[in-house]
């Protein structure tokens, strides 16, 4: 999980570095470079590319690319660490959507943990006057769509191989990103080519090692470590991009992470009681 979070942090750092390049173009390269890995895996293991639940897979791809695009757009207005921490609000929205679409229930303690996380958002928006409201809106909507992705993946279940699900997402994101970036295309120069393709490499390996972490250890051991991505990303922002975080921003980020980690630990405890 440490390798995974560092890989995702590096991907976030590249996004921050390429702030002058249109978000759709970043989506295009992020997805295109990942396709080399997903296609290779599916072909090597003789897994059908089209999957079984095509409508759900396409819908998951469209919702996912919307979330990804809005997140990349938000990084042009917000410090990268703030954007990443706010996008991690997705599990809260997923839990709320699950009430209506999956008929699940949220425990009282979970509402408290969600309140702690939302308090962090309020502190960032209400007390940090340097935070851009438009960027905040973009990443907030991104988190909502990301929450919908959780629901769609739950609906897909074990009916399709996980890499098939990811492959659909990457194909749709490549098409959407490619088409929408035509009018604002910026020709990469020198090392920017490597950095653009590096988005997919870091994203792919971040996903692979996160999956491996959940396979070899219990959720309550591994899941909280996922939020180290925020800390690593904040450090990259400070030391490489000279981003400045106010005390209010850091307090808000800390509350968001605390609320989400407590929710993960509580859910893991409930699951262990059931088993």
C-alpha positions as a printed NumPy array, in Angstrom:
array([[  0.   ,   0.   ,   0.   ],
       [  2.937,   2.335,   0.623],
       [  4.186,   1.702,  -2.921],
       [  0.65 ,   2.268,  -4.208],
       [  0.196,   5.591,  -2.41 ],
       [  3.607,   6.822,  -3.564],
       [  2.745,   5.863,  -7.164],
       [ -0.551,   7.777,  -6.995],
       [  1.231,  10.735,  -5.368],
       [  3.74 ,  10.778,  -8.249],
       [  0.838,  10.752, -10.704],
       [ -0.711,  13.705,  -8.85 ],
       [  2.643,  15.489,  -8.961],
       [  2.834,  15.07 , -12.743],
       [ -0.703,  16.459, -13.09 ],
       [  0.369,  19.48 , -11.038],
       [  3.508,  19.946, -13.168],
       [  1.49 ,  19.828, -16.407],
       [ -0.93 ,  22.51 , -15.216],
       [ -0.525,  24.389, -18.529],
       [ -1.925,  21.425, -20.483],
       [ -5.693,  21.083, -20.94 ],
       [ -7.427,  18.648, -18.539],
       [ -8.957,  16.667, -21.437],
       [ -5.51 ,  16.13 , -22.924],
       [ -4.234,  14.859, -19.56 ],
       [ -7.222,  12.475, -19.4  ],
       [ -6.309,  11.262, -22.901],
       [ -2.669,  10.465, -22.089],
       [ -3.488,   9.106, -18.613],
       [ -5.9  ,   6.613, -20.186],
       [ -4.013,   5.815, -23.385],
       [ -0.84 ,   4.801, -21.576],
       [ -2.806,   2.544, -19.18 ],
       [ -4.401,   0.721, -22.116],
       [ -1.042,  -0.884, -22.959],
       [ -1.162,  -2.66 , -19.594],
       [ -4.86 ,  -3.584, -19.548],
       [ -4.997,  -4.883, -23.148],
       [ -1.806,  -6.894, -22.609],
       [ -3.205,  -8.476, -19.425],
       [ -6.562,  -9.388, -20.988],
       [ -5.035, -10.83 , -24.175],
       [ -2.338, -12.731, -22.253],
       [ -4.918, -14.36 , -19.979],
       [ -7.503, -14.974, -22.742],
       [-10.113, -12.81 , -21.027],
       [-12.863, -11.494, -23.379],
       [-12.346,  -7.784, -23.947],
       [-16.046,  -6.896, -24.234],
       [-17.105,  -8.437, -20.916],
       [-20.62 ,  -9.548, -19.993],
       [-22.475,  -6.501, -18.619],
       [-21.793,  -4.051, -21.422],
       [-24.331,  -1.36 , -20.448],
       [-23.106,  -1.192, -16.855],
       [-19.478,  -1.233, -18.002],
       [-20.048,   1.668, -20.41 ],
       [-21.959,   3.62 , -17.751],
       [-19.143,   3.023, -15.237],
       [-16.674,   4.312, -17.838],
       [-18.669,   7.474, -18.56 ],
       [-19.182,   8.277, -14.873],
       [-15.509,   7.557, -14.179],
       [-14.194,   9.786, -16.959],
       [-16.458,  12.619, -15.763],
       [-15.014,  12.336, -12.255],
       [-11.433,  12.124, -13.54 ],
       [-11.817,  15.131, -15.845],
       [-13.344,  17.343, -13.15 ],
       [-10.556,  16.355, -10.754],
       [ -7.836,  17.254, -13.264],
       [ -9.628,  20.559, -13.933],
       [ -9.714,  21.351, -10.203],
       [ -5.933,  20.96 ,  -9.873],
       [ -5.514,  24.102, -11.981],
       [ -7.261,  26.125,  -9.25 ],
       [ -6.368,  24.309,  -6.009],
       [ -3.162,  23.106,  -4.336],
       [ -2.795,  19.474,  -5.399],
       [ -2.933,  18.161,  -1.807],
       [ -6.194,  19.979,  -1.142],
       [ -7.738,  18.654,  -4.373],
       [ -6.748,  15.054,  -3.566],
       [ -8.062,  15.227,   0.005],
       [-11.404,  16.658,  -1.143],
       [-11.78 ,  13.995,  -3.829],
       [-11.451,  11.405,  -1.084],
       [-14.911,  12.479,   0.065],
       [-16.187,   9.992,  -2.534],
       [-16.822,   7.125,  -0.031],
       [-19.218,   9.394,   1.861],
       [-21.261,  10.08 ,  -1.258],
       [-21.066,   6.381,  -2.126],
       [-22.532,   5.52 ,   1.287],
       [-25.384,   8.   ,   0.755],
       [-26.083,   6.673,  -2.762],
       [-26.04 ,   3.121,  -1.36 ],
       [-29.05 ,   3.99 ,   0.821],
       [-31.151,   4.598,  -2.284],
       [-29.664,   2.216,  -4.858],
       [-28.418,  -0.712,  -2.763],
       [-30.835,  -0.419,   0.187],
       [-27.923,  -0.279,   2.63 ],
       [-28.052,   1.456,   6.017],
       [-25.616,   3.915,   7.574],
       [-24.907,   3.486,  11.262],
       [-25.065,   6.422,  13.693],
       [-21.29 ,   6.302,  14.247],
       [-20.709,   6.548,  10.502],
       [-22.814,   9.711,  10.327],
       [-20.573,  11.15 ,  13.039],
       [-17.439,  10.268,  11.064],
       [-18.951,  11.799,   7.921],
       [-19.741,  14.949,   9.919],
       [-16.079,  15.166,  10.988],
       [-14.975,  14.919,   7.34 ],
       [-17.517,  17.503,   6.176],
       [-16.354,  19.802,   8.964],
       [-12.935,  19.638,   7.326],
       [-14.462,  20.78 ,   4.029],
       [-16.279,  23.639,   5.756],
       [-13.046,  24.755,   7.44 ],
       [-11.167,  24.707,   4.123],
       [-13.895,  26.707,   2.374],
       [-14.973,  28.974,   5.211],
       [-11.683,  29.902,   6.876],
       [ -9.077,  29.593,   4.121],
       [ -9.701,  32.699,   2.017],
       [ -7.074,  31.608,  -0.526],
       [ -9.028,  28.546,  -1.637],
       [-10.579,  29.005,  -5.088],
       [-14.369,  28.451,  -4.963],
       [-14.586,  27.266,  -8.583],
       [-11.851,  24.681,  -8.02 ],
       [-13.63 ,  23.563,  -4.84 ],
       [-16.888,  23.116,  -6.768],
       [-15.149,  21.087,  -9.498],
       [-13.478,  18.662,  -7.088],
       [-16.653,  18.345,  -5.01 ],
       [-18.672,  17.298,  -8.087],
       [-15.782,  14.992,  -9.02 ],
       [-16.125,  13.282,  -5.626],
       [-19.887,  12.866,  -6.149],
       [-19.33 ,  11.128,  -9.504],
       [-16.551,   9.051,  -7.939],
       [-19.071,   7.961,  -5.307],
       [-21.39 ,   6.815,  -8.117],
       [-18.508,   4.73 ,  -9.494],
       [-18.47 ,   2.761,  -6.211],
       [-22.173,   1.96 ,  -6.669],
       [-21.728,   0.88 , -10.296],
       [-18.783,  -1.36 ,  -9.423],
       [-20.932,  -2.922,  -6.717],
       [-23.675,  -3.514,  -9.298],
       [-21.18 ,  -5.096, -11.706],
       [-19.948,  -7.306,  -8.865],
       [-18.126, -10.468,  -9.904],
       [-19.939, -10.66 , -13.229],
       [-16.89 ,  -9.213, -15.005],
       [-13.142,  -9.414, -14.407],
       [-11.76 ,  -6.304, -12.608],
       [ -9.331,  -5.598, -15.463],
       [-12.227,  -5.69 , -17.943],
       [-13.916,  -2.982, -15.856],
       [-10.729,  -0.888, -15.807],
       [-10.174,  -1.468, -19.528],
       [-13.651,  -0.147, -20.411],
       [-12.929,   2.915, -18.289],
       [ -9.587,   3.534, -20.001],
       [-11.004,   3.03 , -23.533],
       [-13.9  ,   5.438, -22.922],
       [-11.61 ,   7.976, -21.224],
       [ -9.154,   7.8  , -24.15 ],
       [-11.936,   8.45 , -26.675],
       [-13.602,  11.228, -24.668],
       [-10.32 ,  12.877, -23.677],
       [ -8.955,  12.653, -27.227],
       [-12.028,  14.168, -28.88 ],
       [-12.519,  16.981, -26.36 ],
       [ -8.835,  17.965, -26.335],
       [ -8.612,  18.585, -30.104],
       [ -9.547,  22.284, -29.933],
       [ -7.169,  23.019, -27.045],
       [ -4.333,  20.653, -27.922],
       [ -0.89 ,  21.638, -26.613],
       [  2.072,  19.922, -28.252],
       [  4.208,  18.403, -25.459],
       [  7.873,  19.387, -25.462],
       [ 10.852,  17.218, -24.494],
       [ 10.369,  15.462, -21.142],
       [  6.664,  16.356, -21.118],
       [  6.072,  13.355, -23.416],
       [  7.567,  11.013, -20.803],
       [  5.608,  12.68 , -18.035],
       [  2.311,  12.366, -19.899],
       [  2.822,   8.656, -20.506],
       [  4.1  ,   8.367, -16.936],
       [  0.587,   9.265, -15.769],
       [ -0.675,   5.906, -16.987],
       [  2.326,   3.983, -15.67 ],
       [  2.081,   5.397, -12.142],
       [ -1.722,   5.092, -12.203],
       [ -1.588,   1.455, -13.3  ],
       [  1.01 ,   0.354, -10.759],
       [ -0.719,   2.317,  -8.028],
       [ -3.858,   0.307,  -8.762],
       [ -1.992,  -3.018,  -8.984],
       [ -0.16 ,  -2.642,  -5.676],
       [ -3.295,  -1.385,  -3.923],
       [ -5.108,  -4.525,  -5.107],
       [ -2.237,  -6.729,  -3.933],
       [ -2.255,  -5.027,  -0.535],
       [ -5.944,  -5.854,  -0.036],
       [ -5.28 ,  -9.444,  -1.146],
       [ -2.532, -10.151,   1.396],
       [ -3.793,  -8.212,   4.441],
       [ -7.08 ,  -7.425,   6.157],
       [ -9.   ,  -4.3  ,   5.179],
       [ -8.611,  -2.626,   8.58 ],
       [ -4.811,  -2.979,   8.292],
       [ -4.501,  -1.72 ,   4.741],
       [ -7.34 ,   0.718,   3.987],
       [ -6.268,   3.512,   6.392],
       [ -2.831,   3.576,   4.755],
       [ -4.457,   4.575,   1.457],
       [ -4.885,   8.095,   2.815],
       [ -1.112,   8.469,   2.988],
       [ -1.5  ,   9.512,  -0.651],
       [ -2.784,  12.863,   0.607],
       [  0.251,  13.358,   2.866],
       [  2.731,  12.363,   0.14 ],
       [  0.96 ,  14.656,  -2.347],
       [  0.988,  17.605,   0.076],
       [  4.734,  17.084,   0.62 ],
       [  5.328,  17.039,  -3.147],
       [  3.32 ,  20.239,  -3.475],
       [  5.311,  21.989,  -0.75 ],
       [  8.847,  20.889,  -1.608],
       [  8.679,  20.648,  -5.41 ],
       [  6.014,  23.158,  -6.437],
       [  6.412,  25.57 ,  -3.491],
       [  2.698,  25.396,  -2.738],
       [  1.608,  27.127,   0.467],
       [ -0.914,  25.531,   2.808],
       [ -2.477,  27.649,   5.522],
       [ -3.086,  26.289,   9.014],
       [ -6.804,  26.173,   8.199],
       [ -6.205,  24.096,   5.058],
       [ -4.009,  21.612,   6.932],
       [ -6.585,  21.368,   9.744],
       [ -9.357,  20.783,   7.191],
       [ -7.341,  18.107,   5.385],
       [ -6.548,  16.415,   8.719],
       [-10.25 ,  16.306,   9.674],
       [-11.227,  14.87 ,   6.274],
       [ -8.634,  12.105,   6.583],
       [ -9.547,  11.428,  10.237],
       [-13.264,  11.102,   9.464],
       [-12.678,   8.772,   6.516],
       [-10.119,   6.584,   8.332],
       [-12.456,   6.221,  11.334],
       [-15.242,   5.174,   8.96 ],
       [-13.007,   2.547,   7.326],
       [-11.96 ,   1.121,  10.7  ],
       [-15.573,   1.075,  11.923],
       [-16.796,  -0.712,   8.781],
       [-13.979,  -3.263,   9.103],
       [-14.999,  -3.873,  12.709],
       [-18.628,  -4.452,  11.653],
       [-17.528,  -6.882,   8.937],
       [-15.367,  -8.86 ,  11.373],
       [-18.332,  -9.211,  13.749],
       [-20.497, -10.549,  10.915],
       [-17.895, -13.138,   9.921]])
